[in-house]
Amino acid sequence: MSLYALGLNHQTAPLAVRERVVFHVERLREALAEMKRGLAQEAAILSTCNRTELYVSSEQPQAVAAWLAQYHRLGPGELASYLYTFHKEQAVRHAFRVASGLDSMVLGEQQILGQMKEAARAAESAGTLGTVLHKLFQRSFAVAKEVRSTTRVGANSVSMATAAVKLAARIFPSLKDQNVLFIGAGEMVELCATHFAAQGPARLTVANRTLERAARLAHRFNGRSIELKSLAEHLHEHDIVVSSTASSLPILGKGLVERALRARRRRPMFMVDLAVPRDIEPEVGELDDVFLYTVDDLAEIVSLNLDARRSAVDQAEAIIESQVGQFMHWMQARESVPLIRALREHADHARRGEVERALKLLQRGEDAARVLESLSQALTNKLMHGPTQALNDAAGDERRALADTLARLFRVK
């Protein structure tokens, strides 16, 4: 089986395409099992707001790509122009770069490493993380750790959260007078809440399907919590809305936001949708008093602070190249395992045959020294018969190459 990494990301596909191929957590095990049944010996799925990638040990990369489209009810050609496929060494290099934050919208961001660890855990739980992918992910995590500890790739990193705060500051003269609503209670919302809370907003609210989880997060920032189903009653109270949930359908529609704007008497609302698929219907952005931004819209702000970190990229790439070489050496060594096993079985078969013959001679009372001498000579002849016969049968360049190889193997030069 060969190692492949295939998928799409923020560089190859727009948000409208990426949100159509998201794998939701509750269906991840089923998808992995489906791949392993007929397409791959090993499989792992990395699905985030910026990328959907399949890491597989398979001989059918085209079939895996076709399955990805079919699984998400897309036509065979709908994804083709957005997909990339990396094989063997390229796949290893890609995995290392992703884990190290070199392939992210935010250069050096750390959230992707946690997401890769989750992908590995999910595959292990589903029984699809075999020897090759386990080794790939473990080495990816180690490489990421080395890159972060020995380079400044992650220094002065501008996250989505800080970018959202900067955008909000463009709309409102002071965030201290604004009410901020967070929809969801996951890692991204927690990060955003930390950055907005530092600006001292007038009020901070967390809305979530599970009120207990919302309350825990809101308590950290002296905010309040509400249930997601009561959004319609409270949306108009907020000037800033940041949403990031795992919902497969939009949470805020155009009609709901229009009613909130009327209640606000057309005072503007700043909205950031960090979810993929989107939590806020795209049509909301058409409303006059709404400033709506998605993850792709934040790319410009995120890129402003790259120069300070780009000087460290070459150093990080050098680390990755070194580790790619080591991983490929391990992969090549694995390919030799069947041959090594066959050679050992061949030698052991010869050994057992000669030992049995020697034991019979000893039982008949033969001299032990002569039996041992005979055993060693017979075993030597059997083990050397194949190499010497091959050398005698070869001619010309083949014979010279074989002679050099045998000399190196048996260390006779």
Secondary structure, 3 states (H helix, E strand, C coil): CEEEEEEEECCCCCHHHHHHHCCCHHHHHHHHHHHHHHCCCEEEEEECCCEEEEEEEECCHHHHHHHHHHHCCCCCCCCHHHCEEEECHHHHHHHHHHHCCCCCCCCCCCHHHHHHHHHHHHHHHHCCCCHHHHHHHHHHHHHHHHHHHHCCCCCCCCCHHHHHHHHHHHHCCCHHHCEEEEECCCHHHHHHHHHHHCCCCCEEEEEECCHHHHHHHHHHCCCEEEEHHHHHHHHHHCCEEEECCCCCCCCECHHHHHHHHHHCCCCCEEEEECCCCCCECHHHHHCCCEEEEECCCCHHHHHCCCHHHHCCHHHHHHHHHHHHHHHHHHHHHHHCHHHHHHHHHHHHHHHHHHHHHHHHHHHCCCCHHHHHHHHHHHHHHHHHHHHHHHHHHCCHHHHHHHHHHHHHHHCCC
